[in-house]
Amino acid sequence: MTVLVSCKKVSKEYMDQMILKNITFDIGVGERIGLVGKNGSGKSTLVNLLNGSLNPDGGNITWYQKDVKIGYQEQSVNYSSVTFNELLQRQIELQDFLETSSMLGVKKVNEWEIERLDSLSGGEKTKLALANVWSEFSTFLILDEPTNHMDYEGTQWLIEKIDSYPGTIMIISHDRYFLDQTVTKILEIEDGEIQEYKGNYSFYRDEKQRRYASQMHAYEEQQKTKERINSQIKQLKNWSDKAHRESTTKGLKSGTKIGAKEYFRVKAKKKDQQIKSRIKRLEKIDVKGVKKPKAEETIHFLFQESEKKGKIILEVKDLQKSFGKRTLFKDSSFTIQRGERIGLFGNNGTGKSTFIKGVLGELSLEGLLYLTPSVKIGYLSQDVFDLNEDCPVLDLFEINNRTEEGAIRTMLANLGLDDKLVRKKIGFLSLGERTKVKIARLLLGNYDLLILDEPTNHLDLHAREQLEEALSQYNRTLLLITHDRYLLERTCDRLLLFKDGAIRKVEYGLTRLMNKQKDHHDAEQKMMIENEIAYVLGELSKYNPGEKEYLHLEERFQCLLERKRRL
């Protein structure tokens, strides 16, 4: 591997807190690296050290190529209309920017007014930010949450672009599917230290568990050795004490017998030396031995279960919605049964949020949308700024006595929100902590229907996996909007498809849908190839073997056969 950049014993400290502790790693030319770690672990700090925005407090960062150009796509929330307006004034890269943004579905952005740039959605910001860095043709590309607010087609486009990109790419992402499809090495920051895993995200998770189990086994064996040595020390001390006593008593009893007292003294001294030897061995184990591995923080999302089953909870008939001349969906009919876990699947702008607003009664839809009157709905919105910023966390919960307060504190602690955090005002919480508070309020509600809109936004990877596990066991009714493909794949066994101007319910999950779409795509490709083969064979009959045109057509024919074989 040709090394692009090397970090040797790099350290960084903020306000007496060591963020990075003597970390050492290399990044090779052309590598695809995923940078992972809990929120606040130091990922952004490391990125800022690599792009030169920060200087290390200790250690060295060495680049092995001259004139390395670093492209940095920040999270979409950090972009404003000013950012994109400045880019539109730069003529050198403008055409590449416009072409890339157009491929992502954001067309003719150079003709937009400032007011339109000011009202960019999260998805549009992400797409324009990506178009920006892609048009710069950087040697080293850093992508920070590049799939935030990105629909499935946009994510697939990005996966393909990363695969063909000639430079080196580092990705910070909470999208596990995306990491699995794009990276070949994971760097994890934990407790200020860095660990390297040579594989994609799924390999990293399996390998981390294997390393933990291996280290725990070695630690437990070491503890057994320490117990055995301590037992030996105790026994030797007993022998030593006895030898010291005997050196006195038996020396006196021996009377004129020369050397008896000295014999027992030597014996006692020998035991003392053996004790010292074993104590040193114990000290060596404590200093250089196997450390007890740190278990991953456990987060518990425990949703209440329901005894009710087999009843229609929502009925939709001939549902439609238009805004002006634009129709989002029409002629849509289906029912949702109690206990079904349903994912809403479709590209951005196809009407998923509009449908949810209709279910919540916030928006009028044409046609029939009947919700059983007794149904109690719990709704988690994407907005993490809809909580009172000046309100302490505990005040958001209805607490009638100390017992209830204790139960709520315990539940918040299970979500990783300790006593120190729950005493803070909402305005001082991170986005991930705010999301957990909102989920906690849902956990306490005895809801019949749970509607979750991007519940994993702002959650770190471990918290996402724990939420996924809880939702996969949830036995009440669930409507889920998410760009997290793994979450959708592993929790929902039915889908509402928002496509071609309609909503259609299917009785299967995402994996089967993807397989069906692939089969359909492959069948179309096969038909196109067969038509082209027929055309080439017809053209071949016009020429004699050995002629230039014949050889060219023969080569094309063989290529088509190979493409068909691969399908």
C-alpha positions as CSV (number, residue, x, y, z in Angstrom):
1,M,0.0,0.0,0.0
2,T,1.3,3.5,-1.0
3,V,0.7,5.7,2.0
4,L,-1.0,9.1,1.4
5,V,-0.9,10.4,5.0
6,S,0.5,9.1,8.3
7,C,-0.5,10.1,11.8
8,K,2.0,9.3,14.5
9,K,1.2,9.6,18.2
10,V,-1.2,12.5,17.5
11,S,-2.9,14.1,20.5
12,K,-5.5,16.9,20.9
13,E,-6.9,18.4,24.1
14,Y,-9.9,20.7,24.7
15,M,-10.4,22.4,28.1
16,D,-8.3,19.9,30.0
17,Q,-10.1,17.0,28.3
18,M,-7.9,14.7,26.1
19,I,-10.0,14.1,23.0
20,L,-7.3,12.1,21.1
21,K,-4.5,10.2,22.9
22,N,-1.4,9.4,20.9
23,I,-3.3,7.9,18.0
24,T,-1.3,6.3,15.2
25,F,-2.6,5.1,11.8
26,D,-1.9,5.4,8.0
27,I,-4.3,6.1,5.1
28,G,-3.3,4.6,1.8
29,V,-3.8,6.1,-1.7
30,G,-7.2,5.1,-3.1
31,E,-8.5,3.7,0.2
32,R,-12.2,4.0,1.2
33,I,-12.3,4.5,5.0
34,G,-15.2,4.7,7.4
35,L,-14.6,6.8,10.5
36,V,-17.0,5.7,13.3
37,G,-17.4,6.4,17.0
38,K,-20.0,7.7,19.5
39,N,-21.2,11.3,19.2
40,G,-18.5,13.5,20.8
41,S,-15.8,10.9,20.5
42,G,-13.5,13.1,18.4
43,K,-14.4,12.3,14.8
44,S,-14.8,15.9,13.8
45,T,-11.6,16.8,15.7
46,L,-9.7,14.2,13.7
47,V,-11.2,15.5,10.4
48,N,-10.2,19.1,11.2
49,L,-6.7,17.9,12.0
50,L,-6.4,16.2,8.7
51,N,-7.8,19.1,6.7
52,G,-5.5,21.6,8.5
53,S,-8.2,23.5,10.3
54,L,-6.6,22.4,13.6
55,N,-3.1,21.7,14.7
56,P,-2.2,18.7,16.9
57,D,-1.0,19.3,20.5
58,G,1.4,16.4,20.1
59,G,2.6,14.0,17.4
60,N,2.9,14.5,13.6
61,I,0.7,14.3,10.6
62,T,2.8,13.7,7.5
63,W,1.6,13.8,3.8
64,Y,3.6,11.8,1.3
65,Q,2.3,13.5,-1.8
66,K,2.9,17.1,-2.9
67,D,0.0,19.5,-3.5
68,V,-2.7,17.2,-1.9
69,K,-6.1,18.8,-2.5
70,I,-8.6,18.1,0.3
71,G,-12.3,18.3,-0.4
72,Y,-14.6,18.4,2.7
73,Q,-18.4,18.0,2.5
74,E,-19.7,19.1,5.8
75,Q,-23.1,18.1,7.2
76,S,-26.0,19.8,5.4
77,V,-26.9,21.9,8.4
78,N,-23.7,23.8,8.1
79,Y,-24.6,25.1,4.6
80,S,-26.5,28.3,3.8
81,S,-27.6,30.2,0.7
82,V,-24.4,32.2,0.9
83,T,-22.3,29.1,0.5
84,F,-24.0,28.0,-2.7
85,N,-24.3,31.6,-4.0
86,E,-20.5,32.0,-3.7
87,L,-20.0,28.7,-5.6
88,L,-22.3,29.9,-8.4
89,Q,-20.0,32.9,-8.9
90,R,-17.0,30.6,-9.5
91,Q,-16.8,30.0,-13.2
92,I,-14.1,27.4,-13.3
93,E,-16.0,24.5,-11.7
94,L,-19.5,25.7,-12.3
95,Q,-20.3,23.4,-15.2
96,D,-19.2,20.3,-13.3
97,F,-21.2,21.5,-10.3
98,L,-24.4,22.0,-12.4
99,E,-24.0,18.6,-14.1
100,T,-23.6,16.8,-10.8
101,S,-26.4,18.6,-9.0
102,S,-28.7,17.9,-12.0
103,M,-27.8,14.2,-11.9
104,L,-28.9,14.3,-8.2
105,G,-32.2,15.8,-9.2
106,V,-31.5,19.5,-8.3
107,K,-31.8,21.1,-11.7
108,K,-30.9,24.6,-13.0
109,V,-29.8,25.8,-9.6
110,N,-27.9,28.6,-11.2
111,E,-31.3,30.2,-12.2
112,W,-32.6,30.1,-8.6
113,E,-33.3,33.3,-6.7
114,I,-31.7,33.9,-3.3
115,E,-35.1,33.3,-1.7
116,R,-35.2,29.8,-3.2
117,L,-31.7,29.1,-1.9
118,D,-32.7,30.3,1.5
119,S,-35.5,27.7,1.6
120,L,-33.4,24.6,0.7
121,S,-34.6,21.3,2.2
122,G,-32.1,19.1,4.1
123,G,-32.0,16.8,1.1
124,E,-31.3,19.6,-1.4
125,K,-28.5,21.0,0.8
126,T,-26.9,17.5,1.0
127,K,-27.1,17.1,-2.8
128,L,-25.7,20.6,-3.5
129,A,-22.9,20.0,-0.9
130,L,-22.0,16.8,-2.7
131,A,-22.1,18.4,-6.1
132,N,-19.7,21.1,-4.7
133,V,-17.0,18.7,-3.5
134,W,-17.4,16.4,-6.5
135,S,-16.7,19.2,-8.9
136,E,-13.4,20.0,-7.2
137,F,-11.7,16.7,-8.1
138,S,-9.9,16.4,-4.8
139,T,-7.0,14.0,-4.0
140,F,-8.5,13.3,-0.6
141,L,-12.3,13.6,-0.1
142,I,-13.9,13.8,3.4
143,L,-17.7,13.2,3.4
144,D,-19.6,14.0,6.7
145,E,-23.0,12.3,6.8
146,P,-23.4,12.4,3.0
147,T,-26.6,10.4,3.0
148,N,-28.5,12.7,5.4
149,H,-32.0,13.3,4.0
150,M,-30.9,11.4,0.9
151,D,-33.5,9.2,-0.8
152,Y,-32.7,5.7,-2.0
153,E,-31.9,6.7,-5.6
154,G,-29.6,9.5,-4.4
155,T,-27.8,7.1,-2.1
156,Q,-27.4,4.5,-4.9
157,W,-26.0,7.2,-7.2
158,L,-23.5,8.2,-4.5
159,I,-22.4,4.6,-3.9
160,E,-21.6,4.2,-7.6
161,K,-19.7,7.5,-7.7
162,I,-17.6,6.6,-4.7
163,D,-16.8,3.2,-6.3
164,S,-15.4,4.9,-9.5
165,Y,-13.8,7.9,-7.7
166,P,-10.0,8.0,-8.5
167,G,-8.9,9.6,-5.2
168,T,-9.0,8.6,-1.5
169,I,-12.2,8.9,0.5
170,M,-12.9,9.1,4.2
171,I,-16.6,8.8,5.2
172,I,-18.3,9.8,8.5
173,S,-21.7,8.2,8.5
174,H,-24.3,6.6,10.7
175,D,-25.8,4.8,7.6
176,R,-24.7,1.2,8.1
177,Y,-25.9,0.0,4.6
178,F,-24.0,2.9,3.0
179,L,-20.8,2.0,4.9
180,D,-21.2,-1.6,4.0
181,Q,-21.4,-0.7,0.3
182,T,-18.6,1.8,0.2
183,V,-15.7,1.3,2.6
184,T,-13.0,-1.3,3.0
185,K,-11.5,-0.1,6.3
186,I,-13.0,1.2,9.5
187,L,-11.3,3.5,11.9
188,E,-13.1,3.6,15.3
189,I,-12.4,6.3,17.9
190,E,-13.2,5.2,21.4
191,D,-12.0,6.8,24.7
192,G,-9.5,8.9,22.7
193,E,-7.9,5.9,21.1
194,I,-8.2,4.5,17.6
195,Q,-8.7,1.0,16.4
196,E,-8.4,-0.2,12.8
197,Y,-10.6,-2.9,11.2
198,K,-9.8,-4.0,7.6
199,G,-13.3,-4.5,6.2
200,N,-16.7,-2.9,5.9
201,Y,-19.1,-2.0,8.7
202,S,-20.6,-5.5,9.1
203,F,-17.0,-6.9,9.3
204,Y,-16.1,-4.3,11.9
205,R,-19.1,-5.2,14.1
206,D,-18.4,-8.9,14.0
207,E,-14.6,-8.4,14.5
208,K,-15.1,-6.0,17.4
209,Q,-17.3,-8.6,19.2
210,R,-14.7,-11.3,18.4
211,R,-11.9,-9.1,19.8
212,Y,-13.9,-8.3,22.9
213,A,-14.7,-12.0,23.5
214,S,-11.0,-12.9,23.0
215,Q,-9.7,-10.2,25.3
216,M,-12.3,-11.0,28.0
217,H,-11.3,-14.7,27.9
218,A,-7.6,-13.7,28.2
219,Y,-8.5,-11.3,31.0
220,E,-10.4,-14.0,32.9
221,E,-7.6,-16.5,32.5
222,Q,-5.2,-13.8,33.8
223,Q,-7.4,-13.2,36.8
224,K,-7.3,-17.0,37.6
225,T,-3.5,-16.8,37.4
226,K,-3.5,-13.8,39.8
227,E,-5.8,-15.7,42.2
228,R,-3.5,-18.7,42.1
229,I,-0.4,-16.5,42.8
230,N,-2.2,-14.8,45.7
231,S,-3.0,-18.2,47.1
232,Q,0.6,-19.2,46.8
233,I,1.7,-15.9,48.5
234,K,-0.7,-16.6,51.3
235,Q,0.7,-20.1,51.7
236,L,4.3,-19.0,51.5
237,K,3.6,-16.3,54.1
238,N,2.3,-19.0,56.5
239,W,5.4,-21.1,55.8
240,S,7.6,-18.0,56.3
241,D,6.0,-17.1,59.6
242,K,6.4,-20.7,60.7
243,A,10.0,-20.8,59.6
244,H,10.8,-17.6,61.5
245,R,9.2,-19.0,64.6
246,E,11.1,-22.3,64.2
247,S,14.4,-20.4,63.8
248,T,13.8,-19.1,67.3
249,T,12.2,-22.0,69.2
250,K,14.1,-24.8,67.6
251,G,17.3,-22.9,67.8
252,L,16.8,-22.6,71.6
253,K,15.8,-26.3,71.9
254,S,18.9,-27.5,70.0
255,G,21.0,-26.1,72.8
256,T,24.6,-26.5,71.9
257,K,23.8,-27.9,68.5
258,I,25.8,-25.7,66.2
259,G,24.0,-24.2,63.1
260,A,20.4,-25.2,63.9
261,K,19.2,-21.6,64.4
262,E,21.0,-20.5,61.2
263,Y,19.4,-23.3,59.3
264,F,15.8,-22.2,60.2
265,R,16.8,-18.5,59.4
266,V,17.9,-19.5,55.9
267,K,14.8,-21.5,55.4
268,A,12.6,-18.4,56.4
269,K,14.6,-16.1,54.2
270,K,14.1,-18.4,51.2
271,K,10.4,-18.3,51.7
272,D,10.5,-14.5,51.9
273,Q,12.4,-14.4,48.6
274,Q,9.7,-16.6,47.0
275,I,7.0,-14.3,48.3
276,K,8.8,-11.2,46.9
277,S,9.2,-13.0,43.5
278,R,5.5,-13.7,43.3
279,I,4.5,-10.2,44.4
280,K,6.7,-8.8,41.6
281,R,5.0,-11.2,39.1
282,L,1.6,-9.8,40.2
283,E,2.8,-6.2,39.8
284,K,4.0,-7.0,36.3
285,I,0.6,-8.4,35.4
286,D,-1.1,-5.3,36.7
287,V,1.2,-3.1,34.6
288,K,1.7,-5.1,31.4
289,G,-1.0,-7.6,31.6
290,V,-4.4,-7.8,29.8
291,K,-6.8,-5.0,30.7
292,K,-10.4,-5.8,31.2
293,P,-12.2,-4.9,27.9
294,K,-14.7,-2.2,28.1
295,A,-18.2,-3.5,27.4
296,E,-20.3,-1.5,24.9
297,E,-22.8,0.9,26.6
298,T,-26.2,-0.8,26.7
299,I,-29.1,1.3,25.6
300,H,-32.6,-0.1,26.3
301,F,-35.6,1.0,24.2
302,L,-38.5,-0.9,25.8
303,F,-41.8,-0.3,24.1
304,Q,-45.0,-1.4,25.9
305,E,-46.7,-4.5,24.4
306,S,-50.4,-4.8,23.5
307,E,-52.8,-7.7,23.9
308,K,-55.1,-6.4,21.1
309,K,-54.9,-8.1,17.7
310,G,-56.7,-8.6,14.4
311,K,-58.6,-5.4,14.0
312,I,-58.4,-2.8,11.2
313,I,-56.8,0.4,12.6
314,L,-56.7,2.5,9.5
315,E,-58.7,2.3,6.2
316,V,-57.9,4.2,3.1
317,K,-60.1,4.3,0.0
318,D,-59.6,6.4,-3.2
319,L,-57.2,8.6,-1.4
320,Q,-55.6,11.5,-3.3
321,K,-53.7,14.8,-2.8
322,S,-52.7,17.5,-5.1
323,F,-50.9,20.8,-4.7
324,G,-52.0,23.0,-7.6
325,K,-51.4,21.1,-10.8
326,R,-49.1,18.6,-9.2
327,T,-50.7,15.4,-8.0
328,L,-48.7,13.5,-5.3
329,F,-50.9,10.4,-5.2
330,K,-54.4,9.4,-6.3
331,D,-56.6,6.2,-6.5
332,S,-55.0,4.8,-3.4
333,S,-56.8,2.2,-1.3
334,F,-55.6,-0.2,1.4
335,T,-56.1,-1.1,5.1
336,I,-53.7,-1.3,8.0
337,Q,-54.3,-4.0,10.6
338,R,-53.5,-3.8,14.3
339,G,-50.0,-5.1,14.9
340,E,-48.6,-4.5,11.4
341,R,-45.1,-2.9,11.1
342,I,-45.2,-0.9,7.9
343,G,-42.4,1.1,6.2
344,L,-43.1,4.0,4.0
345,F,-40.9,3.6,0.9
346,G,-40.4,6.1,-1.9
347,N,-38.2,8.9,-3.2
348,N,-38.3,12.4,-1.7
349,G,-41.3,14.4,-2.8
350,T,-43.6,11.4,-3.4
351,G,-46.0,12.2,-0.6
352,K,-44.8,10.2,2.5
353,S,-44.9,13.2,4.8
354,T,-48.1,14.4,3.3
355,F,-49.8,11.1,4.0
356,I,-48.6,11.1,7.6
357,K,-50.0,14.6,8.1
358,G,-53.3,13.3,6.8
359,V,-53.2,10.5,9.4
360,L,-52.4,12.9,12.2
361,G,-55.3,15.2,11.1
362,E,-52.9,18.1,10.3
363,L,-53.8,18.1,6.5
364,S,-57.0,17.4,4.6
365,L,-56.8,14.7,2.0
366,E,-59.4,13.8,-0.6
367,G,-61.1,10.4,-0.4
368,L,-61.6,8.2,2.6
369,L,-59.1,8.1,5.4
370,Y,-60.8,6.4,8.4
371,L,-58.9,6.0,11.7
372,T,-60.5,3.9,14.4
373,P,-61.7,6.6,17.0
374,S,-60.2,4.8,20.0
375,V,-56.7,4.7,18.5
376,K,-54.1,6.5,20.5
377,I,-51.2,7.8,18.2
378,G,-47.7,8.4,19.3
379,Y,-45.7,10.6,16.8
380,L,-42.0,11.2,16.6
381,S,-41.2,14.1,14.2
382,Q,-37.8,14.8,12.6
383,D,-37.7,18.2,14.2
384,V,-35.4,18.2,17.3
385,F,-36.1,21.8,17.9
386,D,-39.8,21.4,18.7
387,L,-39.0,21.0,22.5
388,N,-39.0,24.0,24.8
389,E,-35.3,25.1,24.9
390,D,-35.6,26.5,28.5
391,C,-37.4,23.5,29.9
392,P,-35.4,21.1,32.1
393,V,-35.5,17.5,30.8
394,L,-37.5,16.1,33.8
395,D,-40.1,18.8,33.4
396,L,-41.1,17.4,30.0
397,F,-42.6,14.3,31.8
398,E,-45.7,14.1,33.9
399,I,-44.5,13.2,37.3
400,N,-46.9,12.8,40.2
401,N,-44.7,11.3,42.9
402,R,-41.2,10.2,43.7
403,T,-41.8,6.7,42.6
404,E,-42.7,7.9,39.1
405,E,-39.7,10.2,39.1
406,G,-37.4,7.3,39.9
407,A,-38.9,5.2,37.2
408,I,-38.4,8.0,34.6
409,R,-34.8,8.6,35.8
410,T,-34.1,4.9,35.4
411,M,-35.6,4.8,31.9
412,L,-33.6,7.9,30.8
413,A,-30.4,6.3,32.2
414,N,-31.2,3.2,30.2
415,L,-31.2,5.4,27.1
416,G,-27.8,6.8,28.1
417,L,-29.0,10.0,29.7
418,D,-27.5,10.1,33.2
419,D,-28.6,12.3,36.2
420,K,-26.3,15.1,35.2
421,L,-28.0,15.4,31.8
422,V,-31.6,15.1,33.0
423,R,-31.0,18.2,35.2
424,K,-30.0,20.3,32.2
425,K,-32.3,22.4,30.1
426,I,-33.2,21.1,26.6
427,G,-31.2,23.9,25.0
428,F,-27.9,22.4,26.4
429,L,-28.5,18.9,25.0
430,S,-26.9,17.6,21.8
431,L,-29.2,16.7,18.8
432,G,-28.8,12.9,19.7
433,E,-29.7,13.5,23.3
434,R,-32.8,15.5,22.3
435,T,-33.9,12.6,20.1
436,K,-33.5,10.2,23.0
437,V,-35.7,12.5,25.2
438,K,-38.4,12.5,22.5
439,I,-38.2,8.7,22.2
440,A,-38.4,8.4,26.0
441,R,-41.7,10.3,26.0
442,L,-43.0,7.8,23.4
443,L,-41.9,4.8,25.5
444,L,-44.1,6.0,28.4
445,G,-47.2,6.4,26.3
446,N,-49.7,3.5,25.9
447,Y,-50.0,4.1,22.2
448,D,-51.9,1.9,19.7
449,L,-50.2,3.4,16.6
450,L,-46.6,4.6,16.6
451,I,-45.5,6.9,13.7
452,L,-41.7,7.4,13.5
453,D,-40.3,10.0,11.1
454,E,-36.5,9.4,10.7
455,P,-36.1,8.2,14.3
456,T,-32.4,7.4,13.8
457,N,-31.4,10.9,12.8
458,H,-28.7,12.1,15.2
459,L,-28.4,8.7,16.9
460,D,-25.0,7.1,16.9
461,L,-24.5,3.6,15.3
462,H,-24.8,1.6,18.6
463,A,-28.0,3.4,19.5
464,R,-29.4,2.8,16.1
465,E,-28.8,-1.0,16.4
466,Q,-30.5,-1.0,19.9
467,L,-33.5,0.9,18.5
468,E,-33.7,-1.5,15.6
469,E,-33.7,-4.5,18.0
470,A,-36.5,-3.0,20.1
471,L,-38.7,-2.1,17.0
472,S,-38.2,-5.6,15.5
473,Q,-39.9,-7.0,18.7
474,Y,-42.7,-4.3,18.8
475,N,-46.1,-5.9,18.6
476,R,-48.3,-2.8,18.2
477,T,-48.9,-0.9,14.9
478,L,-45.9,1.0,13.4
479,L,-45.6,3.4,10.5
480,L,-42.0,4.1,9.8
481,I,-40.4,6.7,7.6
482,T,-36.6,6.3,7.4
483,H,-33.6,6.5,5.0
484,D,-31.9,3.9,7.2
485,R,-32.1,0.9,4.9
486,Y,-31.1,-1.6,7.5
487,L,-33.7,-0.3,10.0
488,L,-36.4,-0.5,7.4
489,E,-35.2,-3.9,6.2
490,R,-35.1,-5.5,9.7
491,T,-38.1,-4.0,11.4
492,C,-40.9,-3.8,8.8
493,D,-42.5,-6.8,7.2
494,R,-44.8,-4.8,5.0
495,L,-44.4,-1.6,2.9
496,L,-46.5,1.3,1.6
497,L,-44.9,2.1,-1.8
498,F,-45.1,5.7,-2.9
499,K,-44.5,5.5,-6.7
500,D,-46.0,6.5,-10.0
501,G,-48.5,8.9,-8.4
502,A,-50.1,6.3,-6.1
503,I,-49.7,4.6,-2.7
504,R,-49.7,0.8,-2.9
505,K,-49.5,-1.6,0.0
506,V,-47.4,-4.8,-0.4
507,E,-47.4,-7.7,2.0
508,Y,-43.6,-8.0,2.1
509,G,-40.5,-6.2,3.2
510,L,-37.7,-4.3,1.6
511,T,-35.4,-7.3,0.8
512,R,-38.1,-8.9,-1.3
513,L,-38.9,-5.6,-3.0
514,M,-35.3,-5.0,-3.9
515,N,-35.0,-8.6,-5.3
516,K,-38.2,-8.1,-7.4
517,Q,-36.9,-4.8,-8.8
518,K,-33.5,-6.4,-9.6
519,D,-35.2,-9.3,-11.4
520,H,-37.4,-6.8,-13.4
521,H,-34.3,-4.7,-14.2
522,D,-32.3,-7.8,-15.3
523,A,-35.2,-9.0,-17.5
524,E,-35.3,-5.6,-19.2
525,Q,-31.6,-5.6,-19.7
526,K,-31.7,-9.2,-21.1
527,M,-34.4,-8.2,-23.6
528,M,-32.4,-5.2,-24.7
529,I,-29.2,-7.3,-25.1
530,E,-31.1,-10.0,-27.1
531,N,-32.5,-7.3,-29.4
532,E,-29.1,-5.9,-30.0
533,I,-27.6,-9.4,-30.6
534,A,-30.3,-10.0,-33.3
535,Y,-29.4,-6.6,-34.9
536,V,-25.6,-7.4,-34.8
537,L,-26.2,-10.9,-36.4
538,G,-28.2,-9.3,-39.1
539,E,-25.4,-6.8,-39.8
540,L,-22.8,-9.6,-39.8
541,S,-24.5,-11.4,-42.7
542,K,-23.7,-8.3,-44.9
543,Y,-19.9,-8.8,-44.6
544,N,-17.4,-11.5,-45.3
545,P,-15.2,-12.9,-42.5
546,G,-11.9,-11.0,-42.3
547,E,-13.3,-7.7,-43.4
548,K,-12.8,-4.8,-41.0
549,E,-16.5,-4.2,-40.4
550,Y,-17.1,-8.0,-39.8
551,L,-14.3,-8.1,-37.2
552,H,-15.7,-5.0,-35.4
553,L,-19.2,-6.6,-35.4
554,E,-17.8,-9.9,-34.2
555,E,-16.1,-8.2,-31.3
556,R,-19.3,-6.4,-30.4
557,F,-21.2,-9.7,-30.6
558,Q,-18.9,-11.4,-28.2
559,C,-19.2,-8.5,-25.7
560,L,-23.0,-8.8,-25.8
561,L,-22.8,-12.5,-25.2
562,E,-20.6,-11.9,-22.1
563,R,-23.0,-9.3,-20.8
564,K,-25.9,-11.7,-21.2
565,R,-24.0,-14.4,-19.5
566,R,-23.3,-12.2,-16.5
567,L,-27.0,-11.5,-16.1
